[in-house]
Amino acid sequence: MGFSIPHLLVVLIIVVLVFGTKRLKNVGADLGEAIRGFRNAVKEGSEDKTLANKEGDVLEGEVSSNEKDKV
């Protein structure tokens, strides 16, 4: 039970009729901006972690191996 091209076109036409092209354009732009923001946050988080690992620091909310041994 898969979707074929005609099924997808019918769904696309219904979505355009319900929401309109202007709102769909805004939703697409907002979704792209959210994905870019998520990627930047992930990249910054990994850079912070590698920097902290090089300096031997512990990030906020991170459990160090010394704290694991105490528990």
mmCIF file as Biopython writes it, N, C-alpha, C and O atoms, coordinates in Angstrom:
data_model
#
loop_
_atom_site.group_PDB
_atom_site.id
_atom_site.type_symbol
_atom_site.label_atom_id
_atom_site.label_alt_id
_atom_site.label_comp_id
_atom_site.label_asym_id
_atom_site.label_entity_id
_atom_site.label_seq_id
_atom_site.pdbx_PDB_ins_code
_atom_site.Cartn_x
_atom_site.Cartn_y
_atom_site.Cartn_z
_atom_site.occupancy
_atom_site.B_iso_or_equiv
_atom_site.auth_seq_id
_atom_site.auth_asym_id
_atom_site.pdbx_PDB_model_num
ATOM 1   N N  . MET A ? 1  ? 0.845  -1.173 0.000  1.0 0.0 1  A 1 
ATOM 2   C CA . MET A ? 1  ? 0.000  0.000  0.000  1.0 0.0 1  A 1 
ATOM 3   C C  . MET A ? 1  ? 0.890  1.235  0.000  1.0 0.0 1  A 1 
ATOM 4   O O  . MET A ? 1  ? 1.199  1.782  1.058  1.0 0.0 1  A 1 
ATOM 5   N N  . GLY A ? 2  ? 1.287  1.658  -1.145 1.0 0.0 2  A 1 
ATOM 6   C CA . GLY A ? 2  ? 2.120  2.837  -1.256 1.0 0.0 2  A 1 
ATOM 7   C C  . GLY A ? 2  ? 1.368  3.979  -1.917 1.0 0.0 2  A 1 
ATOM 8   O O  . GLY A ? 2  ? 0.296  3.797  -2.496 1.0 0.0 2  A 1 
ATOM 9   N N  . PHE A ? 3  ? 1.946  5.131  -1.815 1.0 0.0 3  A 1 
ATOM 10  C CA . PHE A ? 3  ? 1.362  6.300  -2.457 1.0 0.0 3  A 1 
ATOM 11  C C  . PHE A ? 3  ? 1.990  6.461  -3.828 1.0 0.0 3  A 1 
ATOM 12  O O  . PHE A ? 3  ? 3.211  6.406  -3.981 1.0 0.0 3  A 1 
ATOM 13  N N  . SER A ? 4  ? 1.149  6.656  -4.806 1.0 0.0 4  A 1 
ATOM 14  C CA . SER A ? 4  ? 1.658  6.883  -6.155 1.0 0.0 4  A 1 
ATOM 15  C C  . SER A ? 4  ? 1.631  8.383  -6.442 1.0 0.0 4  A 1 
ATOM 16  O O  . SER A ? 4  ? 1.126  9.170  -5.641 1.0 0.0 4  A 1 
ATOM 17  N N  . ILE A ? 5  ? 2.167  8.758  -7.568 1.0 0.0 5  A 1 
ATOM 18  C CA . ILE A ? 5  ? 2.243  10.165 -7.962 1.0 0.0 5  A 1 
ATOM 19  C C  . ILE A ? 5  ? 0.852  10.818 -8.008 1.0 0.0 5  A 1 
ATOM 20  O O  . ILE A ? 5  ? 0.693  11.924 -7.490 1.0 0.0 5  A 1 
ATOM 21  N N  . PRO A ? 6  ? -0.156 10.176 -8.607 1.0 0.0 6  A 1 
ATOM 22  C CA . PRO A ? 6  ? -1.484 10.817 -8.629 1.0 0.0 6  A 1 
ATOM 23  C C  . PRO A ? 6  ? -2.048 11.067 -7.220 1.0 0.0 6  A 1 
ATOM 24  O O  . PRO A ? 6  ? -2.678 12.097 -6.980 1.0 0.0 6  A 1 
ATOM 25  N N  . HIS A ? 7  ? -1.824 10.133 -6.297 1.0 0.0 7  A 1 
ATOM 26  C CA . HIS A ? 7  ? -2.293 10.333 -4.925 1.0 0.0 7  A 1 
ATOM 27  C C  . HIS A ? 7  ? -1.621 11.543 -4.286 1.0 0.0 7  A 1 
ATOM 28  O O  . HIS A ? 7  ? -2.278 12.360 -3.640 1.0 0.0 7  A 1 
ATOM 29  N N  . LEU A ? 8  ? -0.319 11.647 -4.470 1.0 0.0 8  A 1 
ATOM 30  C CA . LEU A ? 8  ? 0.419  12.765 -3.892 1.0 0.0 8  A 1 
ATOM 31  C C  . LEU A ? 8  ? -0.006 14.102 -4.507 1.0 0.0 8  A 1 
ATOM 32  O O  . LEU A ? 8  ? -0.077 15.111 -3.805 1.0 0.0 8  A 1 
ATOM 33  N N  . LEU A ? 9  ? -0.287 14.112 -5.796 1.0 0.0 9  A 1 
ATOM 34  C CA . LEU A ? 9  ? -0.745 15.339 -6.445 1.0 0.0 9  A 1 
ATOM 35  C C  . LEU A ? 9  ? -2.104 15.775 -5.913 1.0 0.0 9  A 1 
ATOM 36  O O  . LEU A ? 9  ? -2.330 16.968 -5.708 1.0 0.0 9  A 1 
ATOM 37  N N  . VAL A ? 10 ? -3.003 14.838 -5.690 1.0 0.0 10 A 1 
ATOM 38  C CA . VAL A ? 10 ? -4.316 15.169 -5.137 1.0 0.0 10 A 1 
ATOM 39  C C  . VAL A ? 10 ? -4.161 15.756 -3.735 1.0 0.0 10 A 1 
ATOM 40  O O  . VAL A ? 10 ? -4.812 16.747 -3.402 1.0 0.0 10 A 1 
ATOM 41  N N  . VAL A ? 11 ? -3.313 15.157 -2.922 1.0 0.0 11 A 1 
ATOM 42  C CA . VAL A ? 11 ? -3.080 15.661 -1.572 1.0 0.0 11 A 1 
ATOM 43  C C  . VAL A ? 11 ? -2.471 17.064 -1.640 1.0 0.0 11 A 1 
ATOM 44  O O  . VAL A ? 11 ? -2.872 17.945 -0.879 1.0 0.0 11 A 1 
ATOM 45  N N  . LEU A ? 12 ? -1.524 17.280 -2.527 1.0 0.0 12 A 1 
ATOM 46  C CA . LEU A ? 12 ? -0.898 18.585 -2.684 1.0 0.0 12 A 1 
ATOM 47  C C  . LEU A ? 12 ? -1.917 19.647 -3.102 1.0 0.0 12 A 1 
ATOM 48  O O  . LEU A ? 12 ? -1.889 20.764 -2.585 1.0 0.0 12 A 1 
ATOM 49  N N  . ILE A ? 13 ? -2.794 19.320 -4.009 1.0 0.0 13 A 1 
ATOM 50  C CA . ILE A ? 13 ? -3.826 20.259 -4.453 1.0 0.0 13 A 1 
ATOM 51  C C  . ILE A ? 13 ? -4.771 20.611 -3.303 1.0 0.0 13 A 1 
ATOM 52  O O  . ILE A ? 13 ? -5.141 21.773 -3.136 1.0 0.0 13 A 1 
ATOM 53  N N  . ILE A ? 14 ? -5.157 19.623 -2.520 1.0 0.0 14 A 1 
ATOM 54  C CA . ILE A ? 14 ? -6.038 19.874 -1.380 1.0 0.0 14 A 1 
ATOM 55  C C  . ILE A ? 14 ? -5.350 20.765 -0.350 1.0 0.0 14 A 1 
ATOM 56  O O  . ILE A ? 14 ? -5.974 21.676 0.195  1.0 0.0 14 A 1 
ATOM 57  N N  . VAL A ? 15 ? -4.081 20.512 -0.080 1.0 0.0 15 A 1 
ATOM 58  C CA . VAL A ? 15 ? -3.337 21.325 0.878  1.0 0.0 15 A 1 
ATOM 59  C C  . VAL A ? 15 ? -3.224 22.766 0.387  1.0 0.0 15 A 1 
ATOM 60  O O  . VAL A ? 15 ? -3.389 23.698 1.174  1.0 0.0 15 A 1 
ATOM 61  N N  . VAL A ? 16 ? -2.948 22.960 -0.892 1.0 0.0 16 A 1 
ATOM 62  C CA . VAL A ? 16 ? -2.845 24.316 -1.449 1.0 0.0 16 A 1 
ATOM 63  C C  . VAL A ? 16 ? -4.192 25.022 -1.376 1.0 0.0 16 A 1 
ATOM 64  O O  . VAL A ? 16 ? -4.241 26.214 -1.074 1.0 0.0 16 A 1 
ATOM 65  N N  . LEU A ? 17 ? -5.285 24.315 -1.646 1.0 0.0 17 A 1 
ATOM 66  C CA . LEU A ? 17 ? -6.609 24.929 -1.569 1.0 0.0 17 A 1 
ATOM 67  C C  . LEU A ? 17 ? -6.973 25.308 -0.139 1.0 0.0 17 A 1 
ATOM 68  O O  . LEU A ? 17 ? -7.583 26.353 0.088  1.0 0.0 17 A 1 
ATOM 69  N N  . VAL A ? 18 ? -6.609 24.478 0.816  1.0 0.0 18 A 1 
ATOM 70  C CA . VAL A ? 18 ? -6.962 24.744 2.209  1.0 0.0 18 A 1 
ATOM 71  C C  . VAL A ? 18 ? -6.115 25.869 2.787  1.0 0.0 18 A 1 
ATOM 72  O O  . VAL A ? 18 ? -6.653 26.785 3.409  1.0 0.0 18 A 1 
ATOM 73  N N  . PHE A ? 19 ? -4.804 25.820 2.594  1.0 0.0 19 A 1 
ATOM 74  C CA . PHE A ? 19 ? -3.912 26.774 3.245  1.0 0.0 19 A 1 
ATOM 75  C C  . PHE A ? 19 ? -3.539 27.964 2.368  1.0 0.0 19 A 1 
ATOM 76  O O  . PHE A ? 19 ? -3.262 29.042 2.895  1.0 0.0 19 A 1 
ATOM 77  N N  . GLY A ? 20 ? -3.526 27.806 1.082  1.0 0.0 20 A 1 
ATOM 78  C CA . GLY A ? 20 ? -3.110 28.892 0.196  1.0 0.0 20 A 1 
ATOM 79  C C  . GLY A ? 20 ? -1.604 28.894 0.024  1.0 0.0 20 A 1 
ATOM 80  O O  . GLY A ? 20 ? -0.868 28.387 0.871  1.0 0.0 20 A 1 
ATOM 81  N N  . THR A ? 21 ? -1.156 29.469 -1.077 1.0 0.0 21 A 1 
ATOM 82  C CA . THR A ? 21 ? 0.268  29.433 -1.395 1.0 0.0 21 A 1 
ATOM 83  C C  . THR A ? 21 ? 1.079  30.349 -0.494 1.0 0.0 21 A 1 
ATOM 84  O O  . THR A ? 21 ? 2.227  30.040 -0.177 1.0 0.0 21 A 1 
ATOM 85  N N  . LYS A ? 22 ? 0.497  31.482 -0.071 1.0 0.0 22 A 1 
ATOM 86  C CA . LYS A ? 22 ? 1.241  32.426 0.763  1.0 0.0 22 A 1 
ATOM 87  C C  . LYS A ? 22 ? 1.572  31.802 2.124  1.0 0.0 22 A 1 
ATOM 88  O O  . LYS A ? 22 ? 2.700  31.916 2.604  1.0 0.0 22 A 1 
ATOM 89  N N  . ARG A ? 23 ? 0.599  31.153 2.733  1.0 0.0 23 A 1 
ATOM 90  C CA . ARG A ? 23 ? 0.843  30.541 4.039  1.0 0.0 23 A 1 
ATOM 91  C C  . ARG A ? 23 ? 1.822  29.365 3.914  1.0 0.0 23 A 1 
ATOM 92  O O  . ARG A ? 23 ? 2.666  29.170 4.788  1.0 0.0 23 A 1 
ATOM 93  N N  . LEU A ? 24 ? 1.716  28.590 2.845  1.0 0.0 24 A 1 
ATOM 94  C CA . LEU A ? 24 ? 2.651  27.480 2.646  1.0 0.0 24 A 1 
ATOM 95  C C  . LEU A ? 24 ? 4.071  27.993 2.464  1.0 0.0 24 A 1 
ATOM 96  O O  . LEU A ? 24 ? 5.024  27.373 2.936  1.0 0.0 24 A 1 
ATOM 97  N N  . LYS A ? 25 ? 4.215  29.131 1.775  1.0 0.0 25 A 1 
ATOM 98  C CA . LYS A ? 25 ? 5.538  29.722 1.600  1.0 0.0 25 A 1 
ATOM 99  C C  . LYS A ? 25 ? 6.112  30.136 2.949  1.0 0.0 25 A 1 
ATOM 100 O O  . LYS A ? 25 ? 7.294  29.920 3.215  1.0 0.0 25 A 1 
ATOM 101 N N  . ASN A ? 26 ? 5.286  30.726 3.795  1.0 0.0 26 A 1 
ATOM 102 C CA . ASN A ? 26 ? 5.735  31.127 5.130  1.0 0.0 26 A 1 
ATOM 103 C C  . ASN A ? 26 ? 6.107  29.912 5.978  1.0 0.0 26 A 1 
ATOM 104 O O  . ASN A ? 26 ? 7.103  29.938 6.701  1.0 0.0 26 A 1 
ATOM 105 N N  . VAL A ? 27 ? 5.319  28.866 5.891  1.0 0.0 27 A 1 
ATOM 106 C CA . VAL A ? 27 ? 5.614  27.649 6.655  1.0 0.0 27 A 1 
ATOM 107 C C  . VAL A ? 27 ? 6.933  27.046 6.187  1.0 0.0 27 A 1 
ATOM 108 O O  . VAL A ? 27 ? 7.742  26.606 7.004  1.0 0.0 27 A 1 
ATOM 109 N N  . GLY A ? 28 ? 7.148  27.025 4.886  1.0 0.0 28 A 1 
ATOM 110 C CA . GLY A ? 28 ? 8.405  26.496 4.348  1.0 0.0 28 A 1 
ATOM 111 C C  . GLY A ? 28 ? 9.603  27.310 4.807  1.0 0.0 28 A 1 
ATOM 112 O O  . GLY A ? 28 ? 10.640 26.750 5.165  1.0 0.0 28 A 1 
ATOM 113 N N  . ALA A ? 29 ? 9.463  28.630 4.798  1.0 0.0 29 A 1 
ATOM 114 C CA . ALA A ? 29 ? 10.562 29.488 5.240  1.0 0.0 29 A 1 
ATOM 115 C C  . ALA A ? 29 ? 10.834 29.300 6.727  1.0 0.0 29 A 1 
ATOM 116 O O  . ALA A ? 29 ? 11.991 29.242 7.144  1.0 0.0 29 A 1 
ATOM 117 N N  . ASP A ? 30 ? 9.777  29.204 7.528  1.0 0.0 30 A 1 
ATOM 118 C CA . ASP A ? 30 ? 9.943  28.997 8.968  1.0 0.0 30 A 1 
ATOM 119 C C  . ASP A ? 30 ? 10.580 27.644 9.264  1.0 0.0 30 A 1 
ATOM 120 O O  . ASP A ? 30 ? 11.419 27.528 10.156 1.0 0.0 30 A 1 
ATOM 121 N N  . LEU A ? 31 ? 10.181 26.632 8.519  1.0 0.0 31 A 1 
ATOM 122 C CA . LEU A ? 31 ? 10.752 25.303 8.716  1.0 0.0 31 A 1 
ATOM 123 C C  . LEU A ? 31 ? 12.236 25.293 8.352  1.0 0.0 31 A 1 
ATOM 124 O O  . LEU A ? 31 ? 13.043 24.704 9.072  1.0 0.0 31 A 1 
ATOM 125 N N  . GLY A ? 32 ? 12.600 25.928 7.261  1.0 0.0 32 A 1 
ATOM 126 C CA . GLY A ? 32 ? 14.007 26.011 6.866  1.0 0.0 32 A 1 
ATOM 127 C C  . GLY A ? 32 ? 14.839 26.764 7.892  1.0 0.0 32 A 1 
ATOM 128 O O  . GLY A ? 32 ? 15.968 26.375 8.189  1.0 0.0 32 A 1 
ATOM 129 N N  . GLU A ? 33 ? 14.278 27.845 8.436  1.0 0.0 33 A 1 
ATOM 130 C CA . GLU A ? 33 ? 14.984 28.617 9.453  1.0 0.0 33 A 1 
ATOM 131 C C  . GLU A ? 33 ? 15.168 27.803 10.734 1.0 0.0 33 A 1 
ATOM 132 O O  . GLU A ? 33 ? 16.211 27.884 11.383 1.0 0.0 33 A 1 
ATOM 133 N N  . ALA A ? 34 ? 14.160 27.029 11.089 1.0 0.0 34 A 1 
ATOM 134 C CA . ALA A ? 34 ? 14.256 26.192 12.291 1.0 0.0 34 A 1 
ATOM 135 C C  . ALA A ? 34 ? 15.319 25.107 12.113 1.0 0.0 34 A 1 
ATOM 136 O O  . ALA A ? 34 ? 16.066 24.816 13.047 1.0 0.0 34 A 1 
ATOM 137 N N  . ILE A ? 35 ? 15.391 24.517 10.941 1.0 0.0 35 A 1 
ATOM 138 C CA . ILE A ? 35 ? 16.392 23.479 10.674 1.0 0.0 35 A 1 
ATOM 139 C C  . ILE A ? 35 ? 17.787 24.081 10.717 1.0 0.0 35 A 1 
ATOM 140 O O  . ILE A ? 35 ? 18.703 23.480 11.279 1.0 0.0 35 A 1 
ATOM 141 N N  . ARG A ? 36 ? 17.961 25.270 10.128 1.0 0.0 36 A 1 
ATOM 142 C CA . ARG A ? 36 ? 19.269 25.940 10.185 1.0 0.0 36 A 1 
ATOM 143 C C  . ARG A ? 36 ? 19.677 26.242 11.620 1.0 0.0 36 A 1 
ATOM 144 O O  . ARG A ? 36 ? 20.832 26.042 11.997 1.0 0.0 36 A 1 
ATOM 145 N N  . GLY A ? 37 ? 18.737 26.722 12.415 1.0 0.0 37 A 1 
ATOM 146 C CA . GLY A ? 37 ? 19.024 27.014 13.819 1.0 0.0 37 A 1 
ATOM 147 C C  . GLY A ? 37 ? 19.408 25.765 14.595 1.0 0.0 37 A 1 
ATOM 148 O O  . GLY A ? 37 ? 20.312 25.803 15.430 1.0 0.0 37 A 1 
ATOM 149 N N  . PHE A ? 38 ? 18.727 24.658 14.323 1.0 0.0 38 A 1 
ATOM 150 C CA . PHE A ? 38 ? 19.039 23.395 14.985 1.0 0.0 38 A 1 
ATOM 151 C C  . PHE A ? 38 ? 20.439 22.926 14.610 1.0 0.0 38 A 1 
ATOM 152 O O  . PHE A ? 38 ? 21.202 22.497 15.476 1.0 0.0 38 A 1 
ATOM 153 N N  . ARG A ? 39 ? 20.776 23.003 13.339 1.0 0.0 39 A 1 
ATOM 154 C CA . ARG A ? 39 ? 22.109 22.585 12.898 1.0 0.0 39 A 1 
ATOM 155 C C  . ARG A ? 39 ? 23.197 23.438 13.543 1.0 0.0 39 A 1 
ATOM 156 O O  . ARG A ? 39 ? 24.227 22.916 13.971 1.0 0.0 39 A 1 
ATOM 157 N N  . ASN A ? 40 ? 22.969 24.752 13.613 1.0 0.0 40 A 1 
ATOM 158 C CA . ASN A ? 40 ? 23.953 25.633 14.244 1.0 0.0 40 A 1 
ATOM 159 C C  . ASN A ? 40 ? 24.108 25.313 15.723 1.0 0.0 40 A 1 
ATOM 160 O O  . ASN A ? 40 ? 25.223 25.328 16.243 1.0 0.0 40 A 1 
ATOM 161 N N  . ALA A ? 41 ? 23.006 25.025 16.405 1.0 0.0 41 A 1 
ATOM 162 C CA . ALA A ? 41 ? 23.067 24.694 17.830 1.0 0.0 41 A 1 
ATOM 163 C C  . ALA A ? 41 ? 23.814 23.388 18.052 1.0 0.0 41 A 1 
ATOM 164 O O  . ALA A ? 41 ? 24.586 23.270 19.003 1.0 0.0 41 A 1 
ATOM 165 N N  . VAL A ? 42 ? 23.593 22.413 17.190 1.0 0.0 42 A 1 
ATOM 166 C CA . VAL A ? 42 ? 24.295 21.132 17.321 1.0 0.0 42 A 1 
ATOM 167 C C  . VAL A ? 42 ? 25.785 21.337 17.081 1.0 0.0 42 A 1 
ATOM 168 O O  . VAL A ? 42 ? 26.615 20.774 17.795 1.0 0.0 42 A 1 
ATOM 169 N N  . LYS A ? 43 ? 26.127 22.145 16.072 1.0 0.0 43 A 1 
ATOM 170 C CA . LYS A ? 43 ? 27.533 22.390 15.774 1.0 0.0 43 A 1 
ATOM 171 C C  . LYS A ? 43 ? 28.207 23.126 16.928 1.0 0.0 43 A 1 
ATOM 172 O O  . LYS A ? 43 ? 29.322 22.779 17.317 1.0 0.0 43 A 1 
ATOM 173 N N  . GLU A ? 44 ? 27.536 24.142 17.480 1.0 0.0 44 A 1 
ATOM 174 C CA . GLU A ? 44 ? 28.106 24.891 18.602 1.0 0.0 44 A 1 
ATOM 175 C C  . GLU A ? 44 ? 28.256 24.008 19.835 1.0 0.0 44 A 1 
ATOM 176 O O  . GLU A ? 44 ? 29.236 24.129 20.570 1.0 0.0 44 A 1 
ATOM 177 N N  . GLY A ? 45 ? 27.295 23.124 20.062 1.0 0.0 45 A 1 
ATOM 178 C CA . GLY A ? 45 ? 27.369 22.223 21.203 1.0 0.0 45 A 1 
ATOM 179 C C  . GLY A ? 45 ? 28.530 21.260 21.096 1.0 0.0 45 A 1 
ATOM 180 O O  . GLY A ? 45 ? 29.202 20.982 22.090 1.0 0.0 45 A 1 
ATOM 181 N N  . SER A ? 46 ? 28.775 20.746 19.901 1.0 0.0 46 A 1 
ATOM 182 C CA . SER A ? 46 ? 29.895 19.823 19.734 1.0 0.0 46 A 1 
ATOM 183 C C  . SER A ? 46 ? 31.226 20.557 19.849 1.0 0.0 46 A 1 
ATOM 184 O O  . SER A ? 46 ? 32.202 20.003 20.355 1.0 0.0 46 A 1 
ATOM 185 N N  . GLU A ? 47 ? 31.268 21.825 19.373 1.0 0.0 47 A 1 
ATOM 186 C CA . GLU A ? 47 ? 32.498 22.612 19.519 1.0 0.0 47 A 1 
ATOM 187 C C  . GLU A ? 47 ? 32.776 22.898 20.986 1.0 0.0 47 A 1 
ATOM 188 O O  . GLU A ? 47 ? 33.926 22.831 21.420 1.0 0.0 47 A 1 
ATOM 189 N N  . ASP A ? 48 ? 31.729 23.221 21.764 1.0 0.0 48 A 1 
ATOM 190 C CA . ASP A ? 48 ? 31.901 23.472 23.196 1.0 0.0 48 A 1 
ATOM 191 C C  . ASP A ? 48 ? 32.419 22.226 23.907 1.0 0.0 48 A 1 
ATOM 192 O O  . ASP A ? 48 ? 33.276 22.311 24.786 1.0 0.0 48 A 1 
ATOM 193 N N  . LYS A ? 49 ? 31.890 21.074 23.517 1.0 0.0 49 A 1 
ATOM 194 C CA . LYS A ? 49 ? 32.286 19.823 24.176 1.0 0.0 49 A 1 
ATOM 195 C C  . LYS A ? 49 ? 33.739 19.472 23.855 1.0 0.0 49 A 1 
ATOM 196 O O  . LYS A ? 49 ? 34.483 19.061 24.745 1.0 0.0 49 A 1 
ATOM 197 N N  . THR A ? 50 ? 34.149 19.630 22.598 1.0 0.0 50 A 1 
ATOM 198 C CA . THR A ? 50 ? 35.538 19.312 22.257 1.0 0.0 50 A 1 
ATOM 199 C C  . THR A ? 50 ? 36.487 20.294 22.919 1.0 0.0 50 A 1 
ATOM 200 O O  . THR A ? 50 ? 37.577 19.912 23.345 1.0 0.0 50 A 1 
ATOM 201 N N  . LEU A ? 51 ? 36.086 21.562 23.011 1.0 0.0 51 A 1 
ATOM 202 C CA . LEU A ? 51 ? 36.908 22.556 23.688 1.0 0.0 51 A 1 
ATOM 203 C C  . LEU A ? 51 ? 37.025 22.235 25.175 1.0 0.0 51 A 1 
ATOM 204 O O  . LEU A ? 51 ? 38.105 22.358 25.753 1.0 0.0 51 A 1 
ATOM 205 N N  . ALA A ? 52 ? 35.926 21.828 25.793 1.0 0.0 52 A 1 
ATOM 206 C CA . ALA A ? 52 ? 35.952 21.477 27.216 1.0 0.0 52 A 1 
ATOM 207 C C  . ALA A ? 52 ? 36.787 20.225 27.438 1.0 0.0 52 A 1 
ATOM 208 O O  . ALA A ? 52 ? 37.500 20.134 28.437 1.0 0.0 52 A 1 
ATOM 209 N N  . ASN A ? 53 ? 36.715 19.259 26.529 1.0 0.0 53 A 1 
ATOM 210 C CA . ASN A ? 53 ? 37.503 18.037 26.671 1.0 0.0 53 A 1 
ATOM 211 C C  . ASN A ? 53 ? 38.999 18.336 26.570 1.0 0.0 53 A 1 
ATOM 212 O O  . ASN A ? 53 ? 39.805 17.729 27.276 1.0 0.0 53 A 1 
ATOM 213 N N  . LYS A ? 54 ? 39.372 19.277 25.687 1.0 0.0 54 A 1 
ATOM 214 C CA . LYS A ? 54 ? 40.782 19.636 25.546 1.0 0.0 54 A 1 
ATOM 215 C C  . LYS A ? 54 ? 41.297 20.314 26.808 1.0 0.0 54 A 1 
ATOM 216 O O  . LYS A ? 54 ? 42.432 20.084 27.224 1.0 0.0 54 A 1 
ATOM 217 N N  . GLU A ? 55 ? 40.459 21.152 27.418 1.0 0.0 55 A 1 
ATOM 218 C CA . GLU A ? 55 ? 40.873 21.893 28.600 1.0 0.0 55 A 1 
ATOM 219 C C  . GLU A ? 55 ? 40.645 21.107 29.887 1.0 0.0 55 A 1 
ATOM 220 O O  . GLU A ? 55 ? 41.117 21.516 30.948 1.0 0.0 55 A 1 
ATOM 221 N N  . GLY A ? 56 ? 39.936 19.997 29.811 1.0 0.0 56 A 1 
ATOM 222 C CA . GLY A ? 56 ? 39.663 19.188 30.990 1.0 0.0 56 A 1 
ATOM 223 C C  . GLY A ? 56 ? 38.508 19.715 31.822 1.0 0.0 56 A 1 
ATOM 224 O O  . GLY A ? 56 ? 38.319 19.274 32.956 1.0 0.0 56 A 1 
ATOM 225 N N  . ASP A ? 57 ? 37.734 20.646 31.288 1.0 0.0 57 A 1 
ATOM 226 C CA . ASP A ? 57 ? 36.597 21.201 32.011 1.0 0.0 57 A 1 
ATOM 227 C C  . ASP A ? 57 ? 35.385 20.281 31.868 1.0 0.0 57 A 1 
ATOM 228 O O  . ASP A ? 57 ? 35.336 19.409 31.001 1.0 0.0 57 A 1 
ATOM 229 N N  . VAL A ? 58 ? 34.415 20.506 32.746 1.0 0.0 58 A 1 
ATOM 230 C CA . VAL A ? 58 ? 33.147 19.792 32.683 1.0 0.0 58 A 1 
ATOM 231 C C  . VAL A ? 58 ? 32.079 20.798 32.300 1.0 0.0 58 A 1 
ATOM 232 O O  . VAL A ? 58 ? 31.982 21.869 32.899 1.0 0.0 58 A 1 
ATOM 233 N N  . LEU A ? 59 ? 31.264 20.451 31.285 1.0 0.0 59 A 1 
ATOM 234 C CA . LEU A ? 59 ? 30.197 21.336 30.867 1.0 0.0 59 A 1 
ATOM 235 C C  . LEU A ? 59 ? 29.059 21.304 31.880 1.0 0.0 59 A 1 
ATOM 236 O O  . LEU A ? 59 ? 28.909 20.338 32.629 1.0 0.0 59 A 1 
ATOM 237 N N  . GLU A ? 60 ? 28.263 22.365 31.895 1.0 0.0 60 A 1 
ATOM 238 C CA . GLU A ? 60 ? 27.130 22.430 32.803 1.0 0.0 60 A 1 
ATOM 239 C C  . GLU A ? 60 ? 26.152 21.299 32.502 1.0 0.0 60 A 1 
ATOM 240 O O  . GLU A ? 60 ? 25.749 21.113 31.354 1.0 0.0 60 A 1 
ATOM 241 N N  . GLY A ? 61 ? 25.777 20.553 33.517 1.0 0.0 61 A 1 
ATOM 242 C CA . GLY A ? 61 ? 24.845 19.445 33.341 1.0 0.0 61 A 1 
ATOM 243 C C  . GLY A ? 61 ? 25.515 18.141 32.953 1.0 0.0 61 A 1 
ATOM 244 O O  . GLY A ? 61 ? 24.845 17.111 32.877 1.0 0.0 61 A 1 
ATOM 245 N N  . GLU A ? 62 ? 26.794 18.155 32.711 1.0 0.0 62 A 1 
ATOM 246 C CA . GLU A ? 62 ? 27.515 16.953 32.308 1.0 0.0 62 A 1 
ATOM 247 C C  . GLU A ? 62 ? 28.104 16.290 33.549 1.0 0.0 62 A 1 
ATOM 248 O O  . GLU A ? 62 ? 28.582 16.978 34.451 1.0 0.0 62 A 1 
ATOM 249 N N  . VAL A ? 63 ? 28.073 14.973 33.600 1.0 0.0 63 A 1 
ATOM 250 C CA . VAL A ? 63 ? 28.623 14.232 34.730 1.0 0.0 63 A 1 
ATOM 251 C C  . VAL A ? 63 ? 30.030 13.793 34.369 1.0 0.0 63 A 1 
ATOM 252 O O  . VAL A ? 63 ? 30.246 13.146 33.345 1.0 0.0 63 A 1 
ATOM 253 N N  . SER A ? 64 ? 30.984 14.148 35.214 1.0 0.0 64 A 1 
ATOM 254 C CA . SER A ? 64 ? 32.363 13.754 34.952 1.0 0.0 64 A 1 
ATOM 255 C C  . SER A ? 64 ? 32.607 12.344 35.474 1.0 0.0 64 A 1 
ATOM 256 O O  . SER A ? 64 ? 31.794 11.804 36.223 1.0 0.0 64 A 1 
ATOM 257 N N  . SER A ? 65 ? 33.722 11.756 35.078 1.0 0.0 65 A 1 
ATOM 258 C CA . SER A ? 65 ? 34.038 10.393 35.534 1.0 0.0 65 A 1 
ATOM 259 C C  . SER A ? 65 ? 34.282 10.365 37.023 1.0 0.0 65 A 1 
ATOM 260 O O  . SER A ? 65 ? 34.015 9.346  37.660 1.0 0.0 65 A 1 
ATOM 261 N N  . ASN A ? 66 ? 34.790 11.467 37.619 1.0 0.0 66 A 1 
ATOM 262 C CA . ASN A ? 66 ? 34.996 11.518 39.057 1.0 0.0 66 A 1 
ATOM 263 C C  . ASN A ? 66 ? 33.669 11.460 39.793 1.0 0.0 66 A 1 
ATOM 264 O O  . ASN A ? 66 ? 33.559 10.796 40.824 1.0 0.0 66 A 1 
ATOM 265 N N  . GLU A ? 67 ? 32.658 12.151 39.272 1.0 0.0 67 A 1 
ATOM 266 C CA . GLU A ? 67 ? 31.341 12.144 39.913 1.0 0.0 67 A 1 
ATOM 267 C C  . GLU A ? 67 ? 30.671 10.786 39.744 1.0 0.0 67 A 1 
ATOM 268 O O  . GLU A ? 67 ? 29.922 10.365 40.626 1.0 0.0 67 A 1 
ATOM 269 N N  . LYS A ? 68 ? 30.918 10.096 38.648 1.0 0.0 68 A 1 
ATOM 270 C CA . LYS A ? 68 ? 30.333 8.764  38.436 1.0 0.0 68 A 1 
ATOM 271 C C  . LYS A ? 68 ? 30.887 7.793  39.476 1.0 0.0 68 A 1 
ATOM 272 O O  . LYS A ? 68 ? 30.151 6.946  39.983 1.0 0.0 68 A 1 
ATOM 273 N N  . ASP A ? 69 ? 32.176 7.906  39.800 1.0 0.0 69 A 1 
ATOM 274 C CA . ASP A ? 69 ? 32.790 6.996  40.744 1.0 0.0 69 A 1 
ATOM 275 C C  . ASP A ? 69 ? 32.271 7.211  42.160 1.0 0.0 69 A 1 
ATOM 276 O O  . ASP A ? 69 ? 32.205 6.264  42.942 1.0 0.0 69 A 1 
ATOM 277 N N  . LYS A ? 70 ? 31.904 8.436  42.497 1.0 0.0 70 A 1 
ATOM 278 C CA . LYS A ? 70 ? 31.402 8.746  43.838 1.0 0.0 70 A 1 
ATOM 279 C C  . LYS A ? 70 ? 30.031 8.147  44.103 1.0 0.0 70 A 1 
ATOM 280 O O  . LYS A ? 70 ? 29.695 7.854  45.250 1.0 0.0 70 A 1 
ATOM 281 N N  . VAL A ? 71 ? 29.236 7.962  43.058 1.0 0.0 71 A 1 
ATOM 282 C CA . VAL A ? 71 ? 27.865 7.482  43.240 1.0 0.0 71 A 1 
ATOM 283 C C  . VAL A ? 71 ? 27.792 6.015  43.376 1.0 0.0 71 A 1 
ATOM 284 O O  . VAL A ? 71 ? 26.703 5.463  43.536 1.0 0.0 71 A 1 
#
